[in-house]
């Protein structure tokens, strides 16, 4: 907090020396210490995520808005972050004559305004100013090149020939460009995206379905959604299936059309917002998601990214405010709201209060969907309510077909609950049945094999299973730990040490990995090193009490002989 104070203080000093009106002759009339005070207060509020308060202070100094570019930029950011994109654009347009809006986001907002008004010539004029801000920022460069191509598309009604290569983003832009022009290959572009095995493009199922419906290909849309894994789908995809199943086809075209320039740009800025979020730059992410929402306010699904950003940034008040935008009558969004509020309660009041809250809300749902039942199974499992969790998994299994791809995952999850309860016969049965459906699932192989190792059961078979899992997931720390531990149990200390060393590099703060590595080092007569790793276990916040007791015994007597 002290560091932030000094940052703000020095920013204010810079303002004093940068603003030309600050002189003996005229500063009293045009610029005074009240301006500085307002700026200071605005910065403090802004940095503490109190954006409404920040705006009050920013607006109070017209002198700084009119004269100082960094101040205007901060003010514009505050407006957009508060969802007041139109106001931000009006402020920038009034600043144009004063040449006070010379920053990337200013031209970007003016570009959005001109595209919305189909003034593509003016868009080109603004675009010419963007390259000077794009050089050192990869995402700014992507935004510039992409909007340039979209503007060409909108103005000339043909695809740009010089479409820049930005890997996955280029594939997505081509799909929307093709859709905008009504080309036959549009469906193939979207189909290729959603079937990509390297990247999760499941979001584009919605846009694929949307395009199919515009082409009156309802049966193809229905066949596609019938294959959706609802248990692990996003809100958008769950809603997509719900609308198809209930034949609410107008819902698709009401919220999105690739014939709309603003709708296409809205989706593009959502992608940019998502990229910034993945880099933990939540301020930039929220800036672009608000632009996306401004361009297509009917596409409420994108608000979930705002929710996640504010939640990750520990701004729970703002998180709840955005959650209130979701329709109470929509089960999909209602349940999402409940889960997120439960997470907030867990952080603020503790896990028991969180569990009580979500249980009370669940009881009020008359006919819970398959997804809700699955979520309750996973939630109670996370709270170590394993018997309750098994009841929910049983209900899910009773509602899905024997041929469902989700069956393997549910059996795996239920099997892990049985294992935690010490019901090993039932656990083994579920995990083996899961592997019968999906024999190459690295995580199920790892879980079952490690369970056997813990029981000193089928050691050789366990090693074979773990080697199979490791071939698929070479850098997974949990699998590396399991393989290393297996080799330790059969006395191959060299291999055991090699695997545990890799695991601890990837996951240095894990108590079990450190404990295992200590045991191996002790067996190799590297006792000082062994004690170092055991001592580390005692210092970790997530080390359970029973494990601490075992470690303390090891530090005194060494580990039990295997």
C-alpha positions as CSV (number, residue, x, y, z in Angstrom):
1,X,0.0,0.0,0.0
2,X,2.9,2.3,0.8
3,X,4.4,1.7,-2.6
4,X,1.1,2.7,-4.2
5,X,1.1,5.9,-2.2
6,X,4.6,6.9,-3.5
7,X,3.6,6.0,-7.1
8,X,0.6,8.3,-6.9
9,X,2.7,11.0,-5.1
10,X,5.3,11.1,-7.9
11,X,2.6,11.0,-10.6
12,X,1.2,14.2,-9.1
13,X,4.7,15.8,-9.1
14,X,4.9,15.0,-12.8
15,X,1.6,16.6,-13.4
16,X,2.8,19.8,-11.7
17,X,5.9,20.0,-14.0
18,X,4.2,18.8,-17.2
19,X,1.1,21.0,-17.3
20,X,1.9,24.3,-19.0
21,X,-0.8,26.3,-17.2
22,X,1.0,25.7,-13.9
23,X,2.8,29.1,-13.6
24,X,3.0,32.1,-11.3
25,X,0.7,34.0,-13.6
26,X,-2.3,31.8,-14.2
27,X,-2.3,28.6,-12.1
28,X,-4.7,30.1,-9.6
29,X,-7.4,30.5,-12.2
30,X,-6.8,27.4,-14.3
31,X,-5.1,24.8,-12.1
32,X,-4.8,24.6,-8.3
33,X,-4.1,22.2,-5.5
34,X,-7.8,21.1,-5.5
35,X,-7.0,19.5,-8.8
36,X,-4.1,17.7,-7.3
37,X,-6.2,16.6,-4.4
38,X,-8.9,15.3,-6.7
39,X,-6.3,13.4,-8.8
40,X,-4.8,12.0,-5.6
41,X,-8.2,10.8,-4.4
42,X,-9.1,9.5,-7.8
43,X,-5.9,7.4,-8.0
44,X,-6.3,6.0,-4.5
45,X,-9.9,5.0,-5.3
46,X,-9.0,3.6,-8.7
47,X,-6.1,1.5,-7.3
48,X,-8.4,0.2,-4.6
49,X,-10.9,-0.9,-7.2
50,X,-13.5,1.7,-6.0
51,X,-14.2,2.9,-9.5
52,X,-17.4,4.8,-8.7
53,X,-15.6,6.9,-6.2
54,X,-12.7,7.4,-8.7
55,X,-15.0,8.7,-11.3
56,X,-16.4,11.4,-9.0
57,X,-13.0,12.7,-8.4
58,X,-11.8,12.4,-12.0
59,X,-14.8,14.4,-13.3
60,X,-14.3,17.2,-10.8
61,X,-11.2,18.5,-12.5
62,X,-12.0,19.8,-16.0
63,X,-8.6,21.5,-16.2
64,X,-6.7,18.2,-15.9
65,X,-9.1,16.5,-18.3
66,X,-8.5,19.2,-20.9
67,X,-4.8,19.6,-20.5
68,X,-3.2,16.4,-19.2
69,X,-3.2,13.3,-21.4
70,X,-2.4,10.7,-18.6
71,X,-5.2,12.1,-16.5
72,X,-7.7,11.9,-19.4
73,X,-6.6,8.3,-20.1
74,X,-7.2,7.3,-16.5
75,X,-10.6,9.0,-16.6
76,X,-11.5,7.2,-19.8
77,X,-10.5,3.9,-18.3
78,X,-12.7,4.5,-15.3
79,X,-15.7,5.3,-17.5
80,X,-15.3,2.2,-19.5
81,X,-14.7,0.0,-16.5
82,X,-17.9,1.3,-15.1
83,X,-19.7,0.4,-18.3
84,X,-20.1,4.0,-19.5
85,X,-18.5,3.5,-22.9
86,X,-20.8,6.0,-24.6
87,X,-19.8,8.7,-22.1
88,X,-16.1,7.9,-22.7
89,X,-16.5,8.3,-26.5
90,X,-18.3,11.6,-26.0
91,X,-15.4,12.9,-23.8
92,X,-12.8,11.8,-26.4
93,X,-14.7,13.4,-29.2
94,X,-14.8,16.7,-27.3
95,X,-11.0,16.3,-26.6
96,X,-10.1,15.8,-30.3
97,X,-9.7,19.4,-31.1
98,X,-7.5,19.9,-28.1
99,X,-5.3,17.0,-29.3
100,X,-5.6,15.6,-25.8
101,X,-6.6,12.1,-26.6
102,X,-3.3,10.8,-27.9
103,X,-3.3,7.2,-26.6
104,X,-4.1,3.8,-28.0
105,X,-7.4,3.3,-26.2
106,X,-8.7,6.7,-27.2
107,X,-8.3,6.0,-30.9
108,X,-9.8,2.5,-30.4
109,X,-13.0,3.9,-28.9
110,X,-13.3,6.5,-31.7
111,X,-12.8,3.6,-34.2
112,X,-15.6,1.7,-32.5
113,X,-17.9,4.7,-32.7
114,X,-17.2,5.3,-36.4
115,X,-17.7,1.6,-37.3
116,X,-21.0,1.7,-35.4
117,X,-22.0,4.6,-37.6
118,X,-20.7,2.9,-40.8
119,X,-18.3,5.7,-41.3
120,X,-15.4,3.5,-42.5
121,X,-13.5,6.4,-44.0
122,X,-13.2,8.0,-40.6
123,X,-12.3,4.6,-39.2
124,X,-9.3,4.5,-41.6
125,X,-8.3,7.9,-40.4
126,X,-8.2,6.8,-36.8
127,X,-6.5,3.5,-37.7
128,X,-3.6,5.5,-39.1
129,X,-2.8,6.7,-35.6
130,X,-2.7,3.3,-33.9
131,X,0.6,1.8,-35.2
132,X,2.6,4.3,-33.1
133,X,1.2,2.7,-30.0
134,X,1.4,-0.9,-31.2
135,X,5.1,-1.6,-31.5
136,X,5.9,-2.8,-28.0
137,X,2.6,-4.4,-27.2
138,X,1.8,-7.7,-29.0
139,X,-1.9,-7.5,-28.2
140,X,-2.2,-3.9,-29.3
141,X,-0.6,-5.0,-32.6
142,X,-3.1,-7.8,-32.9
143,X,-6.0,-5.4,-32.2
144,X,-4.7,-2.9,-34.8
145,X,-4.2,-5.5,-37.6
146,X,-7.5,-7.3,-36.8
147,X,-9.6,-4.2,-36.8
148,X,-7.9,-3.0,-40.0
149,X,-8.9,-6.2,-41.7
150,X,-12.4,-6.0,-40.3
151,X,-12.8,-2.4,-41.5
152,X,-11.7,-3.5,-45.0
153,X,-14.3,-6.3,-44.8
154,X,-17.1,-4.0,-43.7
155,X,-16.3,-1.3,-46.3
156,X,-15.5,-3.4,-49.3
157,X,-17.7,-6.5,-48.6
158,X,-14.9,-8.9,-49.4
159,X,-12.3,-10.7,-47.4
160,X,-8.9,-8.9,-47.0
161,X,-6.1,-10.5,-49.0
162,X,-3.4,-9.6,-46.5
163,X,-5.0,-11.2,-43.4
164,X,-2.3,-11.2,-40.8
165,X,-1.1,-14.5,-39.3
166,X,-2.0,-14.5,-35.6
167,X,-2.4,-18.3,-35.3
168,X,-5.7,-19.2,-33.7
169,X,-7.1,-15.7,-33.8
170,X,-6.7,-15.7,-37.6
171,X,-8.7,-18.9,-37.9
172,X,-11.5,-17.3,-35.8
173,X,-11.5,-14.1,-37.8
174,X,-11.7,-16.0,-41.1
175,X,-14.8,-17.9,-39.8
176,X,-16.5,-14.6,-38.9
177,X,-15.4,-12.9,-42.1
178,X,-16.8,-15.7,-44.2
179,X,-20.0,-15.7,-42.1
180,X,-20.4,-11.9,-42.6
181,X,-20.2,-12.4,-46.4
182,X,-22.6,-15.4,-46.3
183,X,-20.1,-17.8,-47.9
184,X,-20.9,-21.5,-48.0
185,X,-17.6,-22.5,-46.4
186,X,-18.6,-20.7,-43.1
187,X,-19.9,-23.8,-41.5
188,X,-16.6,-25.7,-42.4
189,X,-14.6,-22.9,-40.7
190,X,-16.6,-23.2,-37.5
191,X,-16.7,-27.0,-37.7
192,X,-12.9,-27.1,-38.0
193,X,-12.6,-24.8,-34.9
194,X,-14.9,-26.9,-32.7
195,X,-13.2,-30.1,-33.7
196,X,-9.7,-28.8,-33.0
197,X,-8.0,-31.3,-30.6
198,X,-5.1,-29.0,-29.5
199,X,-7.2,-26.0,-28.3
200,X,-10.6,-25.8,-26.6
201,X,-12.8,-24.0,-29.1
202,X,-16.1,-25.4,-27.6
203,X,-17.3,-21.7,-27.4
204,X,-17.7,-21.7,-31.2
205,X,-20.3,-24.4,-31.0
206,X,-22.7,-21.5,-30.4
207,X,-21.7,-19.6,-33.5
208,X,-21.7,-22.8,-35.5
209,X,-25.2,-23.5,-34.4
210,X,-26.2,-19.9,-34.9
211,X,-25.1,-20.1,-38.5
212,X,-26.8,-23.5,-39.1
213,X,-30.1,-22.0,-37.9
214,X,-29.7,-19.0,-40.2
215,X,-29.4,-21.6,-43.0
216,X,-32.5,-23.4,-41.7
217,X,-30.4,-26.5,-41.0
218,X,-32.1,-27.4,-37.7
219,X,-31.5,-31.1,-37.8
220,X,-27.8,-30.7,-38.2
221,X,-27.9,-28.2,-35.3
222,X,-29.8,-30.8,-33.2
223,X,-27.4,-33.6,-34.1
224,X,-24.5,-31.4,-33.0
225,X,-26.0,-30.4,-29.6
226,X,-26.9,-34.0,-28.9
227,X,-23.2,-34.8,-28.8
228,X,-22.5,-32.0,-26.2
229,X,-21.0,-33.1,-22.9
230,X,-23.2,-31.1,-20.6
231,X,-21.4,-32.1,-17.4
232,X,-18.3,-30.1,-18.4
233,X,-19.7,-27.4,-20.7
234,X,-19.6,-23.7,-20.3
235,X,-22.7,-21.6,-19.6
236,X,-23.0,-20.5,-23.2
237,X,-22.9,-24.1,-24.5
238,X,-25.4,-25.3,-21.9
239,X,-27.7,-22.5,-23.0
240,X,-27.2,-23.5,-26.6
241,X,-28.3,-27.0,-26.0
242,X,-31.3,-25.8,-23.9
243,X,-32.5,-23.6,-26.6
244,X,-32.2,-26.3,-29.3
245,X,-33.9,-29.0,-27.1
246,X,-36.8,-26.6,-26.4
247,X,-36.8,-25.3,-30.0
248,X,-36.3,-21.7,-29.0
249,X,-34.5,-20.9,-32.3
250,X,-35.3,-17.2,-32.3
251,X,-33.1,-16.8,-29.2
252,X,-30.0,-17.4,-31.3
253,X,-30.6,-14.6,-33.8
254,X,-31.9,-12.2,-31.1
255,X,-28.5,-12.1,-29.4
256,X,-26.1,-12.5,-32.3
257,X,-25.8,-12.1,-36.0
258,X,-22.6,-12.3,-38.0
259,X,-24.2,-9.9,-40.5
260,X,-23.8,-7.2,-37.8
261,X,-20.5,-5.4,-37.7
262,X,-20.9,-4.5,-34.0
263,X,-21.7,-8.2,-33.1
264,X,-18.6,-9.4,-34.8
265,X,-16.4,-6.8,-33.2
266,X,-18.0,-7.6,-29.8
267,X,-16.9,-11.2,-30.1
268,X,-13.4,-10.1,-31.2
269,X,-13.0,-7.9,-28.1
270,X,-14.3,-10.7,-25.9
271,X,-11.3,-12.8,-27.2
272,X,-8.9,-9.9,-26.4
273,X,-10.5,-9.6,-22.9
274,X,-10.0,-13.4,-22.4
275,X,-6.4,-13.2,-23.4
276,X,-5.7,-10.4,-20.9
277,X,-7.5,-12.4,-18.2
278,X,-5.3,-15.4,-18.9
279,X,-2.3,-13.1,-18.2
280,X,-3.9,-11.9,-15.0
281,X,-4.2,-8.4,-16.3
282,X,-7.8,-8.0,-15.0
283,X,-7.9,-4.2,-15.6
284,X,-7.3,-4.5,-19.3
285,X,-9.5,-7.6,-19.5
286,X,-12.4,-5.7,-17.9
287,X,-11.8,-2.8,-20.1
288,X,-12.3,-4.9,-23.2
289,X,-15.2,-7.0,-21.9
290,X,-17.1,-3.8,-21.3
291,X,-16.4,-2.7,-24.8
292,X,-17.6,-6.1,-26.0
293,X,-20.8,-5.6,-23.9
294,X,-21.3,-2.1,-25.3
295,X,-21.1,-3.4,-28.9
296,X,-23.6,-6.3,-28.2
297,X,-25.4,-5.8,-24.9
298,X,-27.8,-8.7,-25.6
299,X,-24.9,-11.2,-25.3
300,X,-25.1,-11.5,-21.5
301,X,-23.0,-14.7,-21.4
302,X,-19.8,-12.6,-21.6
303,X,-20.6,-11.0,-18.2
304,X,-19.3,-14.3,-16.7
305,X,-15.8,-13.3,-17.6
306,X,-16.2,-10.0,-15.6
307,X,-17.5,-12.1,-12.7
308,X,-14.4,-14.3,-12.8
309,X,-12.0,-11.4,-13.2
310,X,-13.4,-9.5,-10.2
311,X,-13.6,-12.7,-8.2
312,X,-9.9,-13.6,-8.9
313,X,-9.0,-10.0,-7.9
314,X,-10.8,-10.5,-4.6
315,X,-13.4,-7.7,-5.4
316,X,-16.4,-9.7,-4.1
317,X,-18.7,-6.7,-3.9
318,X,-18.2,-6.0,-7.6
319,X,-18.5,-9.7,-8.3
320,X,-21.9,-9.9,-6.7
321,X,-23.1,-6.7,-8.4
322,X,-22.5,-8.3,-11.8
323,X,-24.0,-11.6,-10.8
324,X,-27.3,-9.6,-10.1
325,X,-27.5,-9.1,-13.9
326,X,-28.3,-12.7,-14.4
327,X,-32.0,-13.7,-14.8
328,X,-33.4,-15.5,-11.8
329,X,-35.8,-17.4,-14.0
330,X,-32.9,-19.0,-15.9
331,X,-31.8,-22.2,-14.1
332,X,-28.4,-22.2,-15.9
333,X,-27.4,-18.7,-14.7
334,X,-29.2,-19.0,-11.4
335,X,-27.0,-22.0,-10.5
336,X,-23.9,-20.3,-11.7
337,X,-24.7,-17.3,-9.4
338,X,-25.3,-19.6,-6.4
339,X,-22.0,-21.4,-6.9
340,X,-20.0,-18.2,-7.2
341,X,-21.7,-16.7,-4.1
342,X,-20.9,-19.9,-2.3
343,X,-17.2,-19.5,-3.2
344,X,-17.3,-15.9,-1.9
345,X,-18.9,-17.1,1.4
346,X,-16.2,-19.7,1.7
347,X,-13.5,-17.1,1.4
348,X,-15.2,-14.7,3.8
349,X,-17.0,-16.8,6.4
350,X,-15.5,-20.3,6.0
351,X,-16.3,-23.6,4.3
352,X,-19.1,-24.7,6.6
353,X,-21.1,-21.5,6.0
354,X,-20.5,-22.0,2.2
355,X,-21.8,-25.6,2.3
356,X,-24.8,-24.6,4.3
357,X,-25.6,-21.8,1.8
358,X,-25.4,-24.0,-1.3
359,X,-27.3,-26.8,0.4
360,X,-30.2,-24.4,1.3
361,X,-30.3,-23.1,-2.3
362,X,-30.2,-26.6,-3.8
363,X,-33.1,-27.8,-1.7
364,X,-35.3,-25.1,-3.3
365,X,-34.7,-26.4,-6.9
366,X,-37.7,-28.7,-7.7
367,X,-36.2,-30.6,-10.7
368,X,-32.4,-30.2,-10.7
369,X,-30.8,-30.7,-14.0
370,X,-28.1,-33.3,-14.6
371,X,-25.5,-30.5,-14.5
372,X,-26.7,-29.3,-11.1
373,X,-26.6,-32.8,-9.7
374,X,-23.1,-33.3,-11.0
375,X,-22.0,-30.0,-9.6
376,X,-23.4,-30.9,-6.2
377,X,-21.5,-34.2,-6.3
378,X,-18.3,-32.4,-7.0
379,X,-18.9,-29.7,-4.5
380,X,-19.7,-32.1,-1.6
381,X,-16.6,-34.1,-2.6
382,X,-14.5,-31.0,-2.4
383,X,-15.9,-30.4,1.2
384,X,-14.9,-34.1,2.0
385,X,-18.6,-35.1,2.3
386,X,-17.9,-38.3,0.5
387,X,-21.0,-40.3,1.4
388,X,-23.2,-37.4,0.3
389,X,-21.1,-37.0,-2.9
390,X,-21.6,-40.7,-3.7
391,X,-25.4,-40.3,-3.5
392,X,-25.3,-37.5,-6.1
393,X,-23.0,-39.4,-8.4
394,X,-25.5,-42.3,-8.2
395,X,-28.3,-40.0,-9.3
396,X,-26.2,-38.7,-12.2
397,X,-25.3,-42.3,-13.3
398,X,-29.0,-43.3,-13.2
399,X,-29.9,-40.5,-15.6
400,X,-27.2,-41.0,-18.3
401,X,-27.1,-43.8,-20.9
402,X,-24.7,-46.7,-20.6
403,X,-23.0,-45.4,-23.8
404,X,-22.4,-41.9,-22.5
405,X,-18.8,-40.7,-22.7
406,X,-19.3,-39.0,-19.4
407,X,-19.8,-42.3,-17.6
408,X,-16.1,-43.0,-17.3
409,X,-15.5,-39.6,-15.6
410,X,-18.3,-40.1,-13.1
411,X,-17.1,-43.6,-12.2
412,X,-13.7,-42.2,-11.7
413,X,-15.0,-39.5,-9.4
414,X,-17.3,-41.9,-7.4
415,X,-14.4,-44.4,-7.2
416,X,-12.2,-41.8,-5.6
417,X,-14.9,-41.1,-3.0
418,X,-15.0,-44.8,-2.1
419,X,-11.2,-44.8,-1.9
420,X,-11.3,-41.9,0.6
421,X,-13.8,-43.8,2.7
422,X,-11.6,-46.9,2.7
423,X,-14.1,-48.9,0.7
424,X,-11.4,-50.3,-1.6
425,X,-13.4,-53.1,-3.2
426,X,-16.0,-50.6,-4.5
427,X,-13.3,-48.1,-5.4
428,X,-11.4,-50.6,-7.4
429,X,-14.5,-51.7,-9.2
430,X,-15.5,-48.1,-10.2
431,X,-11.9,-47.2,-11.3
432,X,-11.5,-50.4,-13.3
433,X,-14.9,-49.9,-15.0
434,X,-13.8,-46.3,-15.9
435,X,-10.6,-47.7,-17.5
436,X,-12.7,-50.2,-19.4
437,X,-14.5,-47.3,-21.1
438,X,-11.4,-45.2,-21.5
439,X,-8.3,-47.4,-21.0
440,X,-5.8,-44.5,-21.7
441,X,-7.0,-42.0,-19.2
442,X,-3.7,-41.0,-17.5
443,X,-5.4,-39.6,-14.4
444,X,-7.5,-42.7,-13.7
445,X,-4.5,-44.9,-14.3
446,X,-2.5,-42.8,-11.9
447,X,-5.2,-42.7,-9.2
448,X,-5.8,-46.5,-9.2
449,X,-2.1,-47.4,-9.4
450,X,-1.2,-45.0,-6.5
451,X,-4.1,-46.4,-4.4
452,X,-2.7,-49.9,-4.9
453,X,0.8,-48.7,-4.0
454,X,-0.5,-47.2,-0.8
455,X,-2.0,-50.6,0.1
456,X,1.2,-52.5,-1.0
457,X,-1.1,-54.3,-3.6
458,X,-0.2,-55.3,-7.2
459,X,3.0,-53.3,-7.2
460,X,4.2,-54.6,-10.6
461,X,0.9,-53.9,-12.2
462,X,0.9,-50.5,-10.7
463,X,4.3,-49.6,-12.2
464,X,3.1,-50.8,-15.6
465,X,0.0,-48.5,-15.3
466,X,2.0,-45.6,-14.1
467,X,4.5,-45.9,-17.0
468,X,1.6,-45.9,-19.3
469,X,0.2,-42.7,-17.7
470,X,3.6,-41.1,-17.7
471,X,4.0,-41.6,-21.5
472,X,0.8,-39.5,-22.0
473,X,1.5,-36.9,-19.4
474,X,5.3,-36.6,-19.2
475,X,5.3,-33.3,-17.1
476,X,2.4,-33.9,-14.8
477,X,3.9,-33.6,-11.3
478,X,1.4,-35.9,-9.6
479,X,2.1,-38.7,-12.1
480,X,5.9,-38.1,-11.8
481,X,5.5,-38.4,-8.0
482,X,3.6,-41.7,-8.3
483,X,6.1,-43.2,-10.7
484,X,9.0,-42.2,-8.5
485,X,7.3,-43.6,-5.4
486,X,6.6,-46.9,-7.2
487,X,10.3,-47.3,-8.1
488,X,11.2,-46.4,-4.5
489,X,8.9,-49.2,-3.2
490,X,10.7,-51.8,-5.4
491,X,14.1,-50.5,-4.4
492,X,15.1,-48.7,-7.7
493,X,16.4,-45.6,-5.9
494,X,18.1,-44.1,-8.9
495,X,15.0,-44.0,-11.0
496,X,12.9,-43.0,-8.0
497,X,15.2,-40.0,-7.3
498,X,15.1,-38.9,-11.0
499,X,11.3,-38.8,-11.1
500,X,10.8,-37.1,-7.7
501,X,13.4,-34.5,-8.6
502,X,11.4,-33.6,-11.7
503,X,8.1,-33.5,-9.7
504,X,9.5,-31.2,-7.0
505,X,10.8,-28.8,-9.6
506,X,7.3,-28.4,-11.0
507,X,5.5,-28.5,-7.7
508,X,8.0,-27.3,-5.0
509,X,5.4,-26.5,-2.4
510,X,3.5,-29.8,-2.3
511,X,3.8,-31.6,1.1
512,X,3.5,-35.2,-0.3
513,X,6.1,-34.6,-3.1
514,X,8.5,-33.2,-0.5
515,X,7.8,-36.0,1.9
516,X,8.4,-38.7,-0.8
517,X,11.6,-37.0,-2.0
518,X,12.9,-36.9,1.6
519,X,12.3,-40.6,2.0
520,X,14.1,-41.4,-1.2
521,X,17.1,-39.2,-0.2
522,X,17.3,-40.8,3.2
523,X,17.4,-44.3,1.6
524,X,20.2,-43.0,-0.6
525,X,22.1,-42.0,2.6
526,X,21.7,-38.3,1.7
527,X,20.2,-37.7,5.2
528,X,20.9,-33.9,5.5
529,X,19.1,-33.3,2.3
530,X,16.3,-35.6,3.3
531,X,15.7,-33.6,6.5
532,X,15.7,-30.3,4.6
533,X,12.7,-31.5,2.5
534,X,10.9,-32.9,5.5
535,X,11.4,-29.7,7.4
536,X,9.9,-27.9,4.3
537,X,6.7,-30.0,4.7
538,X,6.3,-28.6,8.3
539,X,6.6,-25.0,6.9
540,X,3.9,-25.4,4.3
541,X,0.5,-23.8,5.1
542,X,-1.5,-26.7,3.4
543,X,0.2,-29.5,5.4
544,X,-2.4,-31.4,7.4
545,X,-1.8,-32.1,11.1
546,X,-1.5,-35.9,10.9
547,X,1.2,-35.5,8.3
548,X,3.1,-33.0,10.5
549,X,3.1,-35.7,13.2
550,X,4.6,-38.3,10.8
551,X,7.2,-35.8,9.6
552,X,8.3,-34.9,13.2
553,X,8.8,-38.7,13.9
554,X,10.9,-39.0,10.7
555,X,13.1,-36.1,11.7
556,X,13.8,-37.9,15.0
557,X,14.0,-41.5,13.9
558,X,14.0,-41.6,10.1
559,X,11.3,-43.3,7.9
560,X,10.0,-46.8,8.4
561,X,11.9,-49.4,6.5
562,X,10.0,-50.7,3.4
